[in-house]
Amino acid sequence: MAKEVVKKDEANVPANVPAIDFSKIDMKELVEENMAGEALSASVMSKVSTPLGGGTVFNFTHAGKEIETKTLDVVIVYNRLTRALFEAGDSGSNIPLCRSDDMMHGFGEPGGKCLQCPKAAWVKQDGRNIKPPCGVRRFCYMLFEEIDSIFPMVLGVPSMSLSNAKTYFGTLVGMGKSASQVVTRITATPKTSGNNKFSVLNFEFLKDVDNPALFKEYRSTIMQKIIDSISVENYYNSMEDQDPMQAAGGLG
């Protein structure tokens, strides 16, 4: 049966994520009871599809409905950079040849230290800068205030938008603010390069969250438990734009 497509402002979705009492949630017990011994995987989290080909509309799924919106007002509770090297012609739908979850150490072929790997280095060719075959991705784990779920939604930042994302997070540092303590507005702008049309994501500080303590609790408890519980096995076969949620230290 085809999914119903609704506009975000028309969607009759449940109340706010932070209304959940996080202190009463036992993620280990929930996983054991509901997953029947199967490992938790990234596929249980909804993926926000980024606009392509100069588009400006984001898509995500909630309660069996496809939601469309041009504006994402979200709290980014977790974000990270990763590297992945795929076979030539592979868009990222298969398990990578080599992967780094910390941008420093690669696992697979060739593996080793990322900073010394030629697959991760930019090169000059005919006067042009050629990006490395081992690509960098940033993944943002976000709560939408109007969606009732303890799982964040995941947005994979396209390579052409990495600079904008880096600038935004750096701006937050300069403002003395944490991404998990503010509402971020994400939009897409159409761009053209030669005959190619593409979309660039824009990140904008909107406001401070109304209840910073609640989001801090979410990040240090529920988000940490999600990271600790998630399985990375066959991850890239399930969601090509998402991050292998392997813990890289505790969240504050």
N, C-alpha and C positions, 0 to 999 in steps of 0.2 A: 504494500500500500504506500502510495506516495506521501511524503511528509508535507504537512501544512507549512507554508512559508508566511511568516508574519513580520511586520515591522517591529523594531524594538519597542517603540513607544506605544504600540498597540498590544503588545504581548501581555497576557494575563499570567504573570509568573509569581511564584511565592515570595514571601518576604525575605529580607536581608540575611546574608550569611552570618554576620557577627551576632545575630540574635541567638545562635546556638550556644549552649553552655559548654565550652570546650573542656572545662575541668571534669565533666562527667563522661567524656568520651574516651574509651579504651580502644585505640586503633588496633592493637594486637588482637584483642578479643573480637572486634568487628571483622577483621580479615579472616581469622580462623573460622568464625561461624558462617560467614557469608560466602567465602571463596572455596569452601570444602577441600582445603588442602592445596588448592591451586595458588601459585604465587601472584601477588598483586603486580599488575603491569601498567605501563603508561597508557594503554588503550582505554582504561576506565575513566581517564580524564578527557574532557571535551577539548577539542582543538579549535582555535579561532583561525579560520582560513584568511590569509592575507590577500588583499586585492591584487590581481595580476593584469598585465597588459594595459596599464593606465587606468584601471578601475579604482573606485573609491569606496566600495561597499565591503564590509567585513561580514562573514557568516559564521555562525556557531549553532550548535544544537542544544536544546534544553527541553526535557519532558516530551520528546518525540516531535518537537517542532523545530523547523529551521528558522532561526532569527537573523534578520538582516539589519544592519545599521552602518551609518557612515561615521559615527562617533563612538568611541569606546571610553567611557569614564570608569576607571578601574583603580584598584589598589594593588600595586605590584608587591606581593609578599615575598617573592624570591626571584632572583635572576642570575644567570651564569653564562659564561663563555665556554665553548667547547671547540674541538677540532675533529674533523673526520676526513679520511681519504678513501675515495671510492674508485672502483674500476672506471676506465674511460667510458663515457656514454651513460653511466649510471647516475640518475638524478638524485639518488639518495634513498631509494626504496628497499635496498638490500643491506645486509650487514657490511659495514665498512671494512676495508683492508686493514686500516689502522685507525685508532681512535684515541683521543686524549680528553679526559674529563677535567683536567686542571690546566690545560694549555702549556704544560711543561714536559710531561712524560707520555710518550705514545706507546700504545699496546697493540700489537699486531705486526704487520709487515709494511714498512721497515722497522717501526718501533724505535725506542731510544729517546734521546733528549730532543724536544721539539725545536729549540733554538739553534741546534746544530744540524737539523734535517733539511736537505735541499728541497724536499717536497713541501716544506712550509715557508720557503723563501721566495720573495718577489725577485723577478729577473727582468733585465732589459733586452728587448728584441726589436730590431729595426726602429730604435728610438722610442719604443713604447714600453710602458710598464705592464708586465704580464703577471697576473695574480697567481699565487701558488695553487697547485692542484689540491693541497690539503686545506680545505676551506674552514673559515671561522664562522661560528654561528652563536648568536645570543638568544637565549630562551627566557621569556618572561612568564612567570606563574602568577596569575591574577585572580582577584575576587571581584565579581560584579555585585554591587550592593543589592540588586534586585533578584539575585539567583540564590536559591536555598540549597546549598550543597557544601560539604566540608572539603570537597576536592576543588582545587583551583582550576581555572581554564589555562591553556597553554598557547602562547603566541610565539612562533618562530620568527625572529627579525630577519628579513631578507638581507643579503650581502650589501645591496645598494643603500640600505637604511642603517647600517651599523654605525656610520659616522654620526648620524643624527642621534642615535640611542646613546652613544658614548658621550656626546656633548651634553645631552639632557641629564644623564646620571652624574656627570661631573658638575653640572650646574647645581644639582641638589646638594652635592657635597659643599659647594661654595655657599649655599644658603643655610648650611647646617641642618639639613633635613634628610630623613631616611625615606626611601621609596615606599616602604611599608607603612609610613605614617602620613602619606599624602594621597590625594586623588589625582591621578594622571590622566590627561585626555590624549588619546591616540587617534589620529586621523591619517588619511592617505591622500597624497597629491600626485596627479598624473604628470609624468615627465616623458620627454622624447629625446633619443640620441640616434641621429641618422634616421633609419627607417624603423627603429625599435621603440616601442612604447612600453613603459614600465611604471610602477607605482612606488613612491617613496613614503615611508612612514614618518610622521611628525609626532613629537612627544612634547607635551605642554603641562606645566604645573597648573592645577586647577584650584585646589584648596587643601588645607589640612584636614585629616579625617576628624570626625566628630568625637570618636572614642579611641584615642591612640593606645590606651592600655589594652583594649580588647584585641587590636591587631597585633600588638607586640606579643600577647599571649598566644594568639593563633600561630604566629611565626615560630615561636620558641617551643611550642608543644605539638600542635597538629601538623604543621608543615614539616617539622623535623621528623615526626613519626612517619609521615608519608614518604619522605626521602629514605628513611631507614628501612621501610617495608617494601619499597618498590623493587621489582625484578628487572634487570637490564637484558636478560636473555631474550633473543629474537626481537629486541626492541625496535630496530630499524625496519623490521618487516611489518610492524603494526602502525607506526606513525612517522612518516619520513621527516616531518618538520619539527619533531620534538627532541628533547634532551634525554639521554640515558641517565635517569635520576639516581646517580650514585653519590652517596654522601661525600662531601668534601669538607668535613668538620662541622661542628655544631652551629646552629643558628642562634643569634642573640635576640 
